[in-house]
Amino acid sequence: MKVSIIGNTSRNIGVACAGDFSLAGHEVRFAVFADQSAHIAQAIASGELALEGDSKNSISGRTGRSTLRSIGADPVAAVDGAEIVILDIAMQEIVGRFGDLATGLAPGALVHVQSYGCWASCLLTPLLRHAGRKDVLVTEAAAPSTFAKFSGETVTPMTLRRGLALASMPGSMIGPAVKKLAPLFPGLIAADSVLQTGLGNINLMVHPAIVLLGVGMCERAELLGQKISFYREANVPSAGRLADLLDRERANVCEAYGVGYQSLPKTLEVTYGAEGRNAYDAIRTCGPYQNNVNTSPDLWRGWLRDDVPFAVAPLVRLGEQAGLRLPLHRAVAEIFGAILEFDPWAGPDLATLGLEGRPAEVMARVRS
């Protein structure tokens, strides 16, 4: 297939997909934005990416050098003629960055958001409609399929997530969307709607509790100039208990909107093969988490600056719209807003996301 990969965030999802899909035999164009070009300058010069590491972490099942159809810093040119456009754009930037691409998409193109974040389909679909592009379909999953390390032109995929729920906007197009994306992302599970992927986002489930109780450890390591193994050191029984209690609040919201609920432990079992009946044990036995070692101690700040306005706050608003109280999630939002000095409620509101109204009305709207 003709695939365009646009953008590359700190998790290096863009470069991982570009190299992997090229090795799988697809015609791949990869472009970052102009202010990101220095990060991939060596790859731009060579026109190649090199995948290293364990081949089980790649869709192609291969490692080695891949020659791309094009690689550069012109996203508008890169999407021309692409059947599928993969976005790796930070949630804080996705609306602004995507606007220039909308009119240049090929007729009937599918745009899949690979970035970490929630409700991306709800944010991008109105931009397409405003541009007169009702022919373009937007999809999102509960998490990106991969993340990687990257240096020069060498990409080392760190995991390959399977069993991910995929949602389309509109929801009625999920069948064709799964079929079209299957060669790139095997094992996708058709979600009922974007409510399922938004309320089942893995970062929404995992990050708040473990980060909140691990902030002291992270900042102490930062002051000492040390690296950390976050999911080994911050995953303590109390954090697991809080994660389980937060998960119960999320379950109530899922029930109110008629969304299939999958617990945090079950999600980590399906996605990573983890074991355990509670959050603490599931994280403790999750191989990709436990193997993620020697990382920067300040990663949590970037995580929560995305998670709070784009995942936690919309969850609270959806719950309260349905007449539910979510005191723990509301407290998490306020605490991180205070610690990180930002307004936790400044992200997209329910009207912007197209999720305003009675639960039955919202569900009918996103399924149609």
Buried (B, 14 or more C-beta within 10 A) or exposed (E): BBBBBBBBBBBBBBBBBBBBBBBBEBBBBBBBBEEBBEBBEBBBEBBBBBBBBEBEBBBBEBBEBBEBBBBBBBBEEBBEBBBBBBBBBBBBEBBEBBBEBBEBBBEEBBBBBBBBBBBBBBBBBBBBEEBEBEEBBBBBBBBBBBBBBBEEBBBBBBBBBBBBBBBBBBBEBBEEBBEBBEBBBEEBBBBBBBBBBBBBBBBBBBBBBBBBBBBEBBEEBBEEEEEBBBBBBBBBEEBBBBBBBBBEBBBBBBBBBBBEBBBBBEBBBBBBEBEBEBBBBBBBBBEBBBEBEEEBBEBBBBBBBBBBBBBBBBBBBBBBBBEBEBEBBBBBBEBBBEBBEBEBBEBBEBEBBBBBBEBEEBBBBBBE
